[in-house]
Amino acid sequence: MDKQDKTVLITGGTSGMGLATARAFIQDGAEVIITGRHQDTINKTVNELGTGAHGIVSDAGNMLDLNMLQEQIKEITSYVDILFVNAGYGKFAPVEAVTEEHFDELFNVLVKGTFFTVQQVLPLIKEGGAIILNTSVVTEAGFSNMSVYSAAKSAVQSFIKTMAAECAAKNIRVNGVSPGYIDTNIWEKTGLSAEQIEGQIEAITPTIPFNRFGDPDEVAEAVCFLASDEASYIHGTEIVIDGGYSEINGS
Ligand SMILES: NC(=O)c1ccc[n+]([C@@H]2O[C@H](COP(=O)([O-])OP(=O)(O)OC[C@H]3O[C@@H](n4cnc5c(N)ncnc54)[C@H](OP(=O)(O)O)[C@@H]3O)[C@@H](O)[C@H]2O)c1
């Protein structure tokens, strides 16, 4: 299956890795549907992406929206080849400061959002299709202030395996990308101040073997590979895209 024959759904396609992946597929002539929470951002991004781009306003943290997703997709296309479940963000706080609201918010967007997105889209995915979930290397070790985010991403990691087991009979591959520190808008939504963000970035950068954050395009390339026929025997696993951070630092 060539990229230009594909219909791709990317949740959270208005910035960061979702947008980079949308660009990569659009450049190769695919039809790409992106989701995001706001009509104005969706319109702006669809215009920027150009021919082949479509948008749906849908909040991955809201069950009412999730339950409408399949019908909204059907207004654009009758099938999907590739689903990249990417929508999300992190909120970081020490255990003592985590509220029930913080906990529910992250689990709603990252865990329920991922699960019910797949449930909605699966009936539309053609045989030979691919599902890619976005996890994170934070699942591999204990990072302070990330207890809830990391637990939510660990649940997503678990879905890769269980969904792969179920989807094999349908000849649909399920895999994940596990990004390390990638230069996106994610920091802006963490609840940290600009000063704290700057401090974190300064502290983290020297711990990355290449001494730099990853580029969203570097994750997009891995998503495109996992979606391609070249990855036809890769199923139920993850590609880590972290510049060696987790293996080399052992964290
Ligand atoms: N950056 C990193 O270092 C890193 C590392 C590992 C994993 N990740 C994961 O990668 C994914 C993408 O994040 P990013 O780093 O590319 O950040 P980003 O630039 O902030 O992009 C996040 C995207 O998700 C969308 N989004 C957020 N909440 C949503 C919701 N409730 N419903 C629908 N769309 C939603 C945003 O769209 P709107 O704001 O327009 O709604 C945006 O398009 C996330 O799941 C994140 O946890 C990030």
The ligand as an SDF file (V2000), in Angstrom:
LIG
                    3D

 48 52  0  0  0  0  0  0  0  0999 V2000
    6.8190   16.1220   23.6900 N   0  0  0  0  0  0  0  0  0  0  0  0
    7.2950   15.0960   24.3630 C   0  0  0  0  0  0  0  0  0  0  0  0
    8.4170   15.1700   24.8790 O   0  0  0  0  0  0  0  0  0  0  0  0
    6.4910   13.8260   24.4930 C   0  0  0  0  0  0  0  0  0  0  0  0
    7.1610   12.6620   24.8580 C   0  0  0  0  0  0  0  0  0  0  0  0
    6.4650   11.4580   24.9250 C   0  0  0  0  0  0  0  0  0  0  0  0
    5.1150   11.4210   24.5980 C   0  0  0  0  0  0  0  0  0  0  0  0
    4.4670   12.5760   24.2550 N   0  0  0  0  0  0  0  0  0  0  0  0
    3.0490   12.4520   23.8630 C   0  0  0  0  0  0  0  0  0  0  0  0
    2.9260   12.8400   22.5180 O   0  0  0  0  0  0  0  0  0  0  0  0
    1.5780   13.2200   22.2440 C   0  0  0  0  0  0  0  0  0  0  0  0
    1.5850   14.4930   21.4220 C   0  0  0  0  0  0  0  0  0  0  0  0
    2.1070   15.5490   22.2010 O   0  0  0  0  0  0  0  0  0  0  0  0
    3.1300   16.6360   21.6300 P   0  0  0  0  0  0  0  0  0  0  0  0
    4.3490   16.5210   22.4340 O   0  0  0  0  0  0  0  0  0  0  0  0
    3.1970   16.5780   20.1530 O   0  0  0  0  0  0  0  0  0  0  0  0
    2.4200   17.9540   22.1730 O   0  0  0  0  0  0  0  0  0  0  0  0
    1.6520   19.1760   21.4850 P   0  0  0  0  0  0  0  0  0  0  0  0
    2.5120   19.8910   20.5110 O   0  0  0  0  0  0  0  0  0  0  0  0
    1.0940   19.9360   22.6380 O   0  0  0  0  0  0  0  0  0  0  0  0
    0.4620   18.4700   20.6730 O   0  0  0  0  0  0  0  0  0  0  0  0
   -0.6120   17.8820   21.3360 C   0  0  0  0  0  0  0  0  0  0  0  0
   -1.7320   17.6760   20.3450 C   0  0  0  0  0  0  0  0  0  0  0  0
   -2.7960   16.9740   21.0210 O   0  0  0  0  0  0  0  0  0  0  0  0
   -3.9790   17.7360   20.8980 C   0  0  0  0  0  0  0  0  0  0  0  0
   -4.7700   17.5270   22.0950 N   0  0  0  0  0  0  0  0  0  0  0  0
   -4.4150   17.7520   23.3810 C   0  0  0  0  0  0  0  0  0  0  0  0
   -5.4210   17.4210   24.1790 N   0  0  0  0  0  0  0  0  0  0  0  0
   -6.4310   16.9720   23.3940 C   0  0  0  0  0  0  0  0  0  0  0  0
   -7.7230   16.4770   23.6270 C   0  0  0  0  0  0  0  0  0  0  0  0
   -8.2320   16.3930   24.8660 N   0  0  0  0  0  0  0  0  0  0  0  0
   -8.4820   16.1080   22.5680 N   0  0  0  0  0  0  0  0  0  0  0  0
   -8.0040   16.2030   21.3110 C   0  0  0  0  0  0  0  0  0  0  0  0
   -6.7900   16.6700   21.0190 N   0  0  0  0  0  0  0  0  0  0  0  0
   -6.0120   17.0450   22.0540 C   0  0  0  0  0  0  0  0  0  0  0  0
   -3.5540   19.1710   20.7020 C   0  0  0  0  0  0  0  0  0  0  0  0
   -4.5540   19.8470   19.9800 O   0  0  0  0  0  0  0  0  0  0  0  0
   -5.4310   21.0970   20.5440 P   0  0  0  0  0  0  0  0  0  0  0  0
   -4.6100   21.7660   21.6120 O   0  0  0  0  0  0  0  0  0  0  0  0
   -5.6390   21.9100   19.3060 O   0  0  0  0  0  0  0  0  0  0  0  0
   -6.6810   20.4600   21.0640 O   0  0  0  0  0  0  0  0  0  0  0  0
   -2.3180   18.9710   19.8310 C   0  0  0  0  0  0  0  0  0  0  0  0
   -2.7000   18.7970   18.4880 O   0  0  0  0  0  0  0  0  0  0  0  0
    0.8930   13.3020   23.5960 C   0  0  0  0  0  0  0  0  0  0  0  0
    0.1190   12.1410   23.8010 O   0  0  0  0  0  0  0  0  0  0  0  0
    2.0700   13.3470   24.5730 C   0  0  0  0  0  0  0  0  0  0  0  0
    1.7160   12.8470   25.8260 O   0  0  0  0  0  0  0  0  0  0  0  0
    5.1160   13.7560   24.1920 C   0  0  0  0  0  0  0  0  0  0  0  0
  1  2  1  0
  2  3  2  0
  2  4  1  0
  4  5  1  0
  4 48  2  0
  5  6  2  0
  6  7  1  0
  7  8  2  0
  8  9  1  0
  8 48  1  0
  9 10  1  0
  9 46  1  0
 10 11  1  0
 11 12  1  0
 11 44  1  0
 12 13  1  0
 13 14  1  0
 14 15  2  0
 14 16  1  0
 14 17  1  0
 17 18  1  0
 18 19  2  0
 18 20  1  0
 18 21  1  0
 21 22  1  0
 22 23  1  0
 23 24  1  0
 23 42  1  0
 24 25  1  0
 25 26  1  0
 25 36  1  0
 26 27  1  0
 26 35  1  0
 27 28  2  0
 28 29  1  0
 29 30  1  0
 29 35  2  0
 30 31  1  0
 30 32  2  0
 32 33  1  0
 33 34  2  0
 34 35  1  0
 36 37  1  0
 36 42  1  0
 37 38  1  0
 38 39  2  0
 38 40  1  0
 38 41  1  0
 42 43  1  0
 44 45  1  0
 44 46  1  0
 46 47  1  0
M  CHG  2   8   1  16  -1
M  END
$$$$
